[in-house]
Amino acid sequence: MAKRSCIVPECKAALNAMKYEIAAELGIVGTAHGDFNSEFADELGSGSQSAGAIDWSSMSTRNVGYIGGSITKRLIQQAEQVLGSR
């Protein structure tokens, strides 16, 4: 599968953080040491993989779909708030 690129490269880190946040909210991924922020900080920061990194390729299609759908829903809600305030 081809790797997708963001239309706005500056938003990649925010979308990646949202992915982990929603996965944790849905209970799909747990935190190894109870510290969610450090779990995704390594993936967003340096290129090294930490022991607590999530292997997204082994996650079920259903769970990945839940996460992606929730991201889409949240982005639409944010856009509606911004556009509604004009």
BALOBA-1460 file (C-alpha; in Angstrom, 3 decimals):
// residues 86
<rec num="1" residu="m" x="0.000" y="0.000" z="0.000"/>
<rec num="2" residu="a" x="1.313" y="3.453" z="-0.874"/>
<rec num="3" residu="k" x="2.131" y="5.781" z="1.971"/>
<rec num="4" residu="r" x="-0.227" y="8.768" z="2.110"/>
<rec num="5" residu="s" x="1.007" y="12.282" z="2.647"/>
<rec num="6" residu="c" x="-0.830" y="15.066" z="4.408"/>
<rec num="7" residu="i" x="-2.181" y="17.896" z="2.316"/>
<rec num="8" residu="v" x="-0.997" y="20.252" z="5.056"/>
<rec num="9" residu="p" x="2.291" y="18.743" z="6.342"/>
<rec num="10" residu="e" x="2.248" y="20.980" z="9.436"/>
<rec num="11" residu="c" x="-0.842" y="19.147" z="10.741"/>
<rec num="12" residu="k" x="0.717" y="15.670" z="10.656"/>
<rec num="13" residu="a" x="1.886" y="15.755" z="14.285"/>
<rec num="14" residu="a" x="-1.515" y="16.997" z="15.505"/>
<rec num="15" residu="l" x="-3.367" y="14.281" z="13.575"/>
<rec num="16" residu="n" x="-0.998" y="11.634" z="14.873"/>
<rec num="17" residu="a" x="-1.527" y="12.842" z="18.445"/>
<rec num="18" residu="m" x="-5.297" y="12.801" z="17.876"/>
<rec num="19" residu="k" x="-5.031" y="9.189" z="16.659"/>
<rec num="20" residu="y" x="-3.429" y="8.087" z="19.934"/>
<rec num="21" residu="e" x="-5.772" y="10.199" z="22.037"/>
<rec num="22" residu="i" x="-8.878" y="8.717" z="20.427"/>
<rec num="23" residu="a" x="-7.495" y="5.172" z="20.571"/>
<rec num="24" residu="a" x="-6.952" y="5.619" z="24.314"/>
<rec num="25" residu="e" x="-10.409" y="7.178" z="24.804"/>
<rec num="26" residu="l" x="-12.007" y="4.218" z="23.023"/>
<rec num="27" residu="g" x="-9.999" y="1.791" z="25.152"/>
<rec num="28" residu="i" x="-8.414" y="0.248" z="22.074"/>
<rec num="29" residu="v" x="-4.885" y="0.877" z="23.257"/>
<rec num="30" residu="g" x="-3.730" y="0.920" z="26.825"/>
<rec num="31" residu="t" x="-0.765" y="2.618" z="28.321"/>
<rec num="32" residu="a" x="2.121" y="0.466" z="29.428"/>
<rec num="33" residu="h" x="3.117" y="2.706" z="32.321"/>
<rec num="34" residu="g" x="-0.057" y="4.751" z="32.748"/>
<rec num="35" residu="d" x="1.532" y="7.719" z="30.987"/>
<rec num="36" residu="f" x="-0.211" y="8.296" z="27.670"/>
<rec num="37" residu="n" x="1.834" y="11.361" z="26.721"/>
<rec num="38" residu="s" x="5.178" y="9.589" z="26.842"/>
<rec num="39" residu="e" x="3.749" y="6.698" z="24.826"/>
<rec num="40" residu="f" x="3.189" y="8.754" z="21.692"/>
<rec num="41" residu="a" x="5.878" y="11.368" z="22.274"/>
<rec num="42" residu="d" x="8.599" y="9.041" z="21.027"/>
<rec num="43" residu="e" x="6.724" y="8.330" z="17.808"/>
<rec num="44" residu="l" x="6.080" y="12.006" z="17.155"/>
<rec num="45" residu="g" x="9.556" y="13.134" z="18.124"/>
<rec num="46" residu="s" x="12.670" y="11.142" z="17.385"/>
<rec num="47" residu="g" x="12.835" y="8.445" z="14.769"/>
<rec num="48" residu="s" x="13.622" y="5.751" z="17.333"/>
<rec num="49" residu="q" x="10.927" y="3.294" z="18.301"/>
<rec num="50" residu="s" x="10.261" y="2.832" z="21.974"/>
<rec num="51" residu="a" x="9.302" y="-0.437" z="23.610"/>
<rec num="52" residu="g" x="5.781" y="0.937" z="24.218"/>
<rec num="53" residu="a" x="5.150" y="1.932" z="20.589"/>
<rec num="54" residu="i" x="1.934" y="0.637" z="19.071"/>
<rec num="55" residu="d" x="2.136" y="-1.669" z="16.068"/>
<rec num="56" residu="w" x="-0.743" y="-0.254" z="14.031"/>
<rec num="57" residu="s" x="-0.255" y="-2.842" z="11.277"/>
<rec num="58" residu="s" x="-1.279" y="-5.672" z="13.623"/>
<rec num="59" residu="m" x="-4.418" y="-3.915" z="14.882"/>
<rec num="60" residu="s" x="-7.777" y="-5.220" z="13.670"/>
<rec num="61" residu="t" x="-9.468" y="-3.470" z="10.777"/>
<rec num="62" residu="r" x="-12.502" y="-2.821" z="12.955"/>
<rec num="63" residu="n" x="-10.477" y="-0.995" z="15.606"/>
<rec num="64" residu="v" x="-8.569" y="1.043" z="13.035"/>
<rec num="65" residu="g" x="-11.940" y="1.936" z="11.476"/>
<rec num="66" residu="y" x="-13.299" y="3.077" z="14.835"/>
<rec num="67" residu="i" x="-10.273" y="5.307" z="15.320"/>
<rec num="68" residu="g" x="-10.406" y="6.741" z="11.797"/>
<rec num="69" residu="g" x="-14.145" y="7.346" z="11.997"/>
<rec num="70" residu="s" x="-13.771" y="9.090" z="15.330"/>
<rec num="71" residu="i" x="-11.003" y="11.300" z="13.946"/>
<rec num="72" residu="t" x="-13.240" y="12.273" z="11.025"/>
<rec num="73" residu="k" x="-16.160" y="12.993" z="13.346"/>
<rec num="74" residu="r" x="-14.001" y="15.160" z="15.610"/>
<rec num="75" residu="l" x="-12.509" y="17.100" z="12.669"/>
<rec num="76" residu="i" x="-16.005" y="17.792" z="11.304"/>
<rec num="77" residu="q" x="-17.154" y="19.007" z="14.722"/>
<rec num="78" residu="q" x="-14.154" y="21.336" z="14.939"/>
<rec num="79" residu="a" x="-14.806" y="22.699" z="11.428"/>
<rec num="80" residu="e" x="-18.473" y="23.291" z="12.247"/>
<rec num="81" residu="q" x="-17.486" y="25.236" z="15.373"/>
<rec num="82" residu="v" x="-15.067" y="27.406" z="13.411"/>
<rec num="83" residu="l" x="-17.456" y="27.997" z="10.514"/>
<rec num="84" residu="g" x="-20.421" y="28.494" z="12.823"/>
<rec num="85" residu="s" x="-18.676" y="31.279" z="14.709"/>
<rec num="86" residu="r" x="-18.308" y="33.433" z="11.585"/>
